[in-house]
């Protein structure tokens, strides 16, 4: 089983634009969710926890600016990158969008390929393992391209599930992941796995990380989940 695909949410009220973006992002291998208004977008963010959000400024009822403000006000989504789309090209509008919390600002009409490249750049920042980058934490180095893990220079033997677990932990050291969040991220949202399976694989990961000595870098947070460091 390969790592779960990054999820991109497109919040756009123009159906043609929504379909073009969904097609091109899907062709890049991303899991794409779509919403045609701000209320639907906020609901999907809460339910699906996307990795990147492409958000149109001019939405019916709740504007993109307000949606952006609400996303950044929620602790569970404030770190999620937002790329704001807008026909407003004035400097003041760009500044307002970025100050509200958008991580990038793209003026319409835009090049779809450029927008896909910007999504890719944001994903490299929040999901570096999916981009084939190398991750490091203390004496642990994970190479997501070669699937090698070193601790203090010694290569460790990890199964594919343990590798994906470690990559998830190393992308966000210190973050506490619930069992449900780890199931979604490591096993995938469409696969049913008992939450106790997470405990089994975390135990295997711990054993592999400490096989050659060294402290256990994983932390169990009672009633909450697991964290690295």
Number of C-alpha atoms within 10 A of each C-alpha: 9 10 18 16 15 18 20 23 25 26 28 26 19 13 12 10 13 17 14 12 21 20 13 16 24 15 11 11 11 18 17 21 19 21 19 17 23 26 16 12 23 17 12 17 19 13 9 15 19 20 22 24 28 23 29 27 24 19 20 13 9 13 17 24 22 14 22 25 17 15 24 19 13 11 8 12 16 15 16 20 23 24 25 24 24 20 14 15 12 9 9 10 14 19 12 12 24 18 11 16 21 25 16 17 23 21 14 12 9 12 11 14 12 11 19 15 13 16 21 18 14 21 21 15 12 18 21 19 23 16 15 14 14 17 16 16 16 9 11 19 20 23 16 19 12 10 15 15 23 16 21 13 10 12 15 18 15 18 13 14 19 20 21 23 21 22 26 22 21 23 18 16 14 14 15 18 20 16 19 15 16 20 21 17 19 24 20 17 15 8 9 10 14 11 14 9 12 23 15 11 16 18 14 15 22 18 14 18 24 14 12 12 11 11 8 14 14 19 14 15 12 7 8 11 18 22 20 20 17
